[in-house]
Amino acid sequence: MADEAKAKGNAAFSSGDYAAAVRHFSDAIALSPDNHVLYSNRSASYASLKKYSDALADAKKTVELKPDWSKGYSRLGAAHLGLSQYDDAIAAYKKGLEIDPNNEPLKYGLADAQAAASRARSAPANPFGDAFSGPEMWARLTADPTTRVYLQQPDFVKMMQDIQKDPNKLNLYLKDQRVMQAIGVLLNVKIRTPTDDADMPESSSPSPSPSPSPSPSERKRAAEAEPPRQPEPEPEPEPMDLSEEEKDKKLRKAEAQKQKEAGNAAYKKKDFDTAIHYYSKALELDDEDISYLTNRAAVYLEMGKYEECIKDCDKAVERGRELRSDFKMIARALTRKGTALVKMAKSSKDFEPAIETFQKALTEHRNPDTLKKLNEAEKAKKDLEQQEYFDPNLADEEREKGNEYFKQQKYPEAVRHYTESLRRNPKDPRTYSNRAACYTKLGAMPEGLKDAEKCIELDPTFVKGYTRKGAVQFFMKEYDKALETYKEGLKHDPNNQELLDGIGRCVQQINKASRGDLSPEELKERQAKAMQDPEIQNILQDPVMRQVCIHLCAFCTSNM
């Protein structure tokens, strides 16, 4: 039951339904509370939901149950990192690397935690607190009637998004009166702008004496006489002055994009050397865009230069994490690396790093193409494992051991050796035939029938397969089916005595039933088997046939 709940949790996590994954893993934990893997999986699910406190509790439980398991420390570090507990995260990742020094996820996690800690230490104090953080900023700006109008202006929205990402950029936009108005709303402070001063009366003017309030009719006439007031136009934002360094950087980025476009054109023409030249030039001009690395990696992949492809992908991932690049770009780099590793794989073991890389890519971004590549790599690994395990000589040795145990009537031991023989050589019909005989002796008729049918499938001329199948069907008292099986076997060996004897036994039982020479127990058993026959069930479900049966029963009862 716990394994079933765990499988459901894994499936939900793979499909991105993290809340369902938490539920299934919780069900599994209730059934198996000491299973460290379940806590680890639920911790990952909580982290995906950004419930880092819950993820931390499960990660601590994982490490408590299995302190020598490196993945537990990976979960612990991720939870601490999500809670901005950088020193604790670094300590957790380092502890995991002590157990498994070559663990790539732990290395990446440690690099992330150290980078985050460095940024936190070097970040200047923010005098505005959390005014620009989270969705609350947009809610406040929407609630205020003045700033609500600004939200319809794309340039204002862009400025506020830049400030929200990096509050240090506020100084770049202080000349814009709309930004100043937004700051006042967010800090709950009245900030006077030139527009406000123009609307205010002169302080030196004498205060007018109060006048009697106009009557409703006077107010109506005044309103009709006064022309409608036109809204004052919003001031245009002043252009930003760029330093020489910023101008140069902007020009270099623009030139890098041109080089990238030229590389793309060359790639489409299969001119790979030229494409690499352009992508490399773009990378020299701008090292803050990892797409140049991933594109060059794609070219190396097409050229069969898999080592160079992997190096570029690793650089892209490392640089992307430093720059906090889009997770989709990092996932793309990891997917390309996994593809290169698959191309280089020569044994089942070689597929393991490729599978791990695809899995890491999926944690960054759930991409159907990456998932397809992962499934293909897992299947290829399994197929290679079977090929590597294939050994006809060892299979024959195991089959002979099974035969010896069969002669000693030690059928479970015989089954074990026959099974190992089939793992070594899954195409030998003799082993299926022998294991079918064992299953028959053990009373495991469905398993025996399955092996006999597999034997016939592998070699339709192998008569033993028909005798095994017929014997199983005979023991299951399916005499008509057994008779057909024996007859089919005679087509390949008309003089086979086992088949002829089997036919004789089947005919004897069928004749016995037709004469009514069955005991009450045999009759009851045959009736039960008949009721299980799909054709009879279909007949009984027909309304007309049901009426016929009712009348027959009534007729038989009246004549008794």
Disulfide bonds with the S-S distance in Angstrom:
none
